Structures are given as structure tokens and as C-alpha cells.
Amino acid sequence: MRAEGMHHYWTRLYFTLLLSWLPFMIATPLILRLGRRFPINRFNPITNWGVHLGACAVICLGASLWISMWEEWLNPWALTPGPEAFLPLWWKKLFNGLLSTAILYGLVLLAGHILVAQRRLAMQQAETARLSEQLTKAQLNALRRQIEPHFLFNTLNAIAGLVREQNNDAAVTMIARLSEFLRRTMSDSDRQQVALSEELEFTQKYLEIQKVRFADRLAFGVDVPADLLSARVPSLILQPMVENAIKHGIAKRAQGGAISIAAARGNGTLTLRIFNEGPSLPAGWEKTTSGIGVQNVRTRLQSLYGSGFELNLRNVREGVEVSLSLPYVDVPPVSAIQ
């Protein structure tokens, strides 16, 4: 304006233009509130449009009155002999400001609509995530409940066999150990993941139960470094695989055999291996339907880790090895292997 040869009271003009935005700053919270209470895209749109048109008119009236007052008082444009009378000046400001006020009002409404939509989307995403987590937990709990009766029925059948053989002392010992095992299982029923040390304790208690049944025909060993005992693993993940090793391996050999559990860490991955001496996997076993134990293990791992795990069965030496790899997560150790 100065370069065009205009001569104004620049300081007065600066503050007049700055203060002219004050009515819109004050009105913005009101516009946002009206936008939430009277949305113009639903619920009686004609009435809502009327509310917003009325609010826009009131804001334009107040803003034009505010600006006219300052221009009448400060004469920032350096008009000679002075600014025109207040009422004509107010009318002119009111008429000229209708379009700009309507545009500003619409932009504030749009910004408020975007903020509300973002907030609603964030809440929906949080609720979806919460429901998804609950669904996953329910699915995992259902899988655990499916594994536990499966193990229980097999053990009760073994106890029944001992009773039929009139091996009462072994049957009583097996019942006592089964009771202890189930008590530990129920106490941790709400935890989907535990320390590897706890999981090994559970597995060893299960093997002790089976030891009563098989006596000298069953031997087992654990080779897990002490620094891996605090790794987090899914609870009851080893027991169904050890149960399969006994059912399809040790039980089918007259002389029995050994089961070994080992663990190793590498490249951020924890690898668990369960080896059993016994018959090799038959040709084409990959195409056959796996038992409930392996199916539930695979489903649980997929629910917990997605595609970030590996579960493989293969023939090695004179037996079968199950290899399970999952992300390594360290937690403070809860208990140690005795």
C-alpha cells in the first residue's frame, strides 16, 4: 500500500486490522459447539441450517460493529477530513463483510467436523482394538480349555489302565501328581504367556505323571541355558507336543525311549526343540490331518504371533523332532528349574 503511494496511519492501521479478527476468535468456540449440536448433514437439516445462518448473521453484525467503532475512533486510513458517520460506516462494513463472514464460518464448521470425525475414528479404532484383543483372548482361552480336557482324558485312561493291572500304588501316585498339575494349571489359567522356566516346570510335572505309567521305559532330559529361563513363551505350549511324543513315539516302542527338550537363542528368536526316540514320521505325513495337540499349538501361535513363528516336525536320527521358533521376549524370571 505504501509502494502505491498510499499514506495511512500505519501503526493505527496495523492494530485496527489485528483487532478486527478478535470477534471471530471469540466466536470460534461457539461455532464449533453449534456444529456439534446442530450438524447440517443429518437430523432436521432445515432447522439446523437456520440456526447456523442466524449465528453467522449475529457474528457478522457484531464484527462489523466492532471494526466500525475502531475505524471511527482511530481513523487508520488517514481520511480527510475524517471517517464517515458511524451508522453509514457500520452499514457498509456489515454489507461488505457478509460473504467473508460466511466463508470463515463455513471453514470453522468444516474444521470442527474434521476434528469430530477424527476423534470418532480414533475412538472406533480403540474400541475395535479392544474387542479384537478380547476376541483373541477368548479364542486362546478356548484353545487352552480344549487342550486341558484332552490331556486329562488321556491321563485318566492311563490311570484306569494301572487300576486294571492292579498297580494301585502307581495309580494313586499318578492321581496325586495329576491333582497337583491341574491345580497349578488352574491357578495360571488367565495368563497366556509365562516364563520358560514355568513352562518347563509344567512339562516336567506332566512327564513325572507319565513316568509313573511307563516306569523305566521313559527317560527325559532338559537342556536349557540359564539365561533363557526368563524368556516369555505361551503357556501350555510344550505339554501337547510332549504328549504327542509319548503317544506316537515312546508308547509304540517295547523298550520305550527318551524325550529331550532343548532351547537356543539367535537373531532375536527363541527356538525350542522336543526330540523323542520312536518310529519315524510316515511318508506323506504332511498331507494328513494333525491331531488336536498340534492343531491347537499352531492356532495359538498364529493368534499370538501372526506369521512371526515357525513350527516344524521332521525325522532326525532314530526319532522325531519338533522345532518351534518364536520371537524372543525377556521377562524377569519367576521361578527356576529344580
Steps between C-alpha positions, in 0.01 A plus 500: 500500500784738578670411170181602320531843649239454767546692823339358813557491872691173476518418870130572548416299188706204621322481835158565343541207260642284779207580731251436218566126539407500868122443445575192287743368763233537768229351277704191395421290813132590459504395134666169587243435773212581266655273239498208744149571630339590166682305227386607155534158342243312711204536740264779389735668250266797429485596867871457540573715195282770654697489825831538319375777270374689803830453685694614192285814475551583868878453469509720189294765679729500803821492296392791280399700809839427660703599194291813436555615858881478466509664156274780623724557800853455354442599135778257393455572129588868559180620332458875467317668662426170681304174480135512399223490757480191719165358382578520125846356570346214701249424223776492240719271710201274568408469131859451380577247772212258435686283247831489689319421827302219334823352358680520833198350679491212252874437536470485878207258468704286260799496735273404791341221293845363413610508866183323612538239224863438596408466866216262416727296274765479772237381750370243253850373434570477873173313554573270206846428640350430843238264358763331283719447806206355693416271207859381476511430873170314479630291211823424683311408816273272295804329355649455847173357627509260207854387578442448873209249470689320224796455733273414793314226315824340382639504853182355649514222243857429610388491864216264407755274332713491815193413707408216263855372535448520880797735522326701771806675643592639158140605439481688830833672429379597154173643639691707756732643237209563265322692776808716560543561130136606450517728804800679351327519163183657644697755703659632180193469277482876431856531372561433134877535531739394775873478559670206333603377844133467603410327176780250552379435855153422368645271236720321749200439726316351206798277421513392864136393469584299189809362673269320743332332206806408297751455784844419356368516145494879514801724549510876449753779516500881479783699344410868537762770576432692819487834317199380297283400795348848520390502135126542449319211331131403461376303798431128443684510168743218576263253665293406190817447296656287774172307523516428126861388540393246762186387320654459152855424605580355841172307540555317171840361598524196724823629650365855529737787440612846597355847456725804503408870511752759387495877444725741313497867409613671183415811294224607739334158482447236767507145365362208700565141395325186626660174391365152563635158419241309308357412159574746222229710341338310211539614142248767406422582863485872409177438306328318782292679760694572818364414841333745732827577680697616197199679350437699817868583541512636146176696542610651831835604356330661201265694730791623713769563237326507163757383248794563735547138604607164358381153599669204329499123546774288346671164525845516660735217592284232664203708586293811432574863587254786538657843449320814618639848428338817633606859578730526800356714779676513836316542832621482859521134602219380722639164601791277415524141388566275795 
